[in-house]
């Protein structure tokens, strides 16, 4: 067993910001799935409901589709699935950037983004699930790797 002095020295190695960065890097590819779930439920990236509704013409078009593309009760942004398939999350320094490389993403954002609500990102229940299911374990594992403590 390590001495208290050794344990303290290991604990001092912990840089919380670095541990969070490591944990995010290990799990960043999972974020778009959570963002897609929120959007499919008609929620902004922060988990709040998108209060807008589809125009009557759009509703008529959506009635000819199936699956998520046919949903008219709330905004989903889903038509061909291209925007969902091309969602991404990436680290830029200490910030996570969210979006989609689809040609549909920019017009969708222009139409539905508000000053304090963005369509891309994760928040609310989805963020809680992401942290619970992935980040907590990764943070613990990163701390163990850095300190050698278990």
KASUL-V378728 format. One record per backbone hydrogen bond with DSSP energy under -0.5 kcal/mol. CO is the residue of the C=O (numbers start at 1). NH is the residue of the N-H. If there is no record, write none. Layout:
# KASUL-V378728
{{CO:NH} {CO:NH}}
This chain:
# KASUL-V378728
{{3:7} {4:8} {5:9} {6:10} {7:11} {8:12} {9:13} {10:13} {11:14} {14:16} {15:18} {15:19} {16:20} {17:21} {18:22} {19:23} {20:24} {21:25} {22:26} {23:27} {24:27} {24:28} {27:30} {27:31} {28:31} {28:32} {30:33} {30:34} {31:35} {32:36} {33:37} {34:38} {35:39} {36:40} {37:41} {38:43} {39:42} {42:50} {44:47} {48:44} {49:51} {52:75} {55:59} {56:60} {57:61} {58:62} {59:63} {61:64} {62:65} {66:69} {67:70} {68:71} {77:79} {81:85} {82:86} {84:87} {86:101} {88:99} {90:97} {92:94} {92:95} {95:92} {95:97} {97:90} {99:88} {102:105} {102:106} {103:107} {104:108} {105:109} {106:110} {107:111} {108:112} {109:113} {114:117} {117:114} {118:45} {123:126} {123:127} {124:128} {125:129} {126:130} {127:131} {128:132} {129:133} {130:134} {130:135} {131:136} {134:138} {135:139} {136:140} {137:141} {138:142} {139:143} {140:144} {141:145} {142:146} {143:147} {144:148}}
